[in-house]
Structures are given as structure tokens and as C-alpha cells.
Amino acid sequence: MSDDQQIPFKIQTVQFDARFPNTNQSKNCGQNYSDYYKCTEARGEDFPLCQQFYRNFRSLCPDDWIERWDAAREEGRSPFVPPTTANH
């Protein structure tokens, strides 16, 4: 690809969600992450609503949160419950 060619890119923000009217979007981030995986289990990754959840959480959530949540899911744990330690 030459330097003068540009890849089309569309910047789009998450639409308003009445469940999360405040500026802090942390809960919205987590809810969209959770909804995406529930949706893909029920409908598959190509289902349009699942893709919307994906775009939303990728837009709202910090990358390190997503990485931690993905790691927890791979370990078979709930992403939103901290791991327990043996020495309490």
C-alpha cells in the first residue's frame, strides 16, 4: 500500500444508554462486556446485537480491564469476582 492511500476508518461513540445516565461509564463498560459474551453464547459472534455490545465495551473499557477479564474467563472464573487467596 502506498503512503498516499488511506484506510477507511469510521469513528463512532457509544449511543446513550438510559441505564447509565451518569458520566462515569464503568458499569456500562462491564455490562456491555458481560452482555457480549452472553449474546455470543446464545446467538453467535456474527449476530448484529452482539457486535454492538462488542463495539461498546471495546470503546468504553480500558484495555487492561479487558485483558484481566479475558484471563479470568480463560481460567473459568467470573471476570467480575476477584480471585480468592488461600491465606485469609
N, C-alpha and C positions, 0 to 999 in steps of 0.2 A: 504494500500500500504506500503510495507516495505521500509526502508531507502535506500536500495541499488538499488531500481528501479527508473528509471528516466523517466520523461515525455518527449516525443519527442518535440523539440522546434526548429523552424527554424527562424533565424534572417535574415531579408531581408530589404534592404533600398529601398526607393522610386526611381524609374527609372528616368533618366534625362527627363526633360520636356523643350523643346526649348522655350516655352512661358516664362519661368522663369530661365534665364541663370545666374543670379547673386547668390551670396552666401546667401543673405537674402531670406528666403523661406516663409515669412509671407503671401505674396499674393498667393503663391502656396497652402499654408495651407487653406486659406479662399476659394479659388477657388475649391479645392477638397471637402471641406465641402459642399459648395453650389451644386456642381455637384452631390455629393452623393444623396442629398435629391431630386434633380430634377430627377435623374435617377431612384430612388426607386418609385417615383410617376408614372413615365412612364413605368417602366419595372418590378418593384418589387425588394425586397431585395436580392433575390437569383440570379439575373442576374450577370454574371461574371464581367462586367464592373463596375457595382455598387459596387461590393465587392472590386474591385481595388481602386475606389475612397475612400471607407471606410478605407481600409488599409493605403492609402496615408495620409488622414487627421489625422488618429489616430497616425501615425508616425511623422508627421510634426507639428501638433498643440499642444500647451501646454494644459494640462487638464483643467486649469481654463478658458481658452478661450472657449473650447468646452462646459463646464458647463454653461457659460454665454449665449452662442449662443443657446444651447438647452432650457434654461429657457426662452429666448426671443421667440423662436419658440412656446413653450407651451403657452405663453401669446398671441400668434397671431401676434407678431411683427416680423419685419425683423431682423435677427440676426446682421446685419451689420450697422443698423441705431441706434444711441443712443436714449434712451427713452427721450421724451420731458418732461420738467417740467412746471408747471403752472405759476411759478413766474419768469418771464424773465425781 
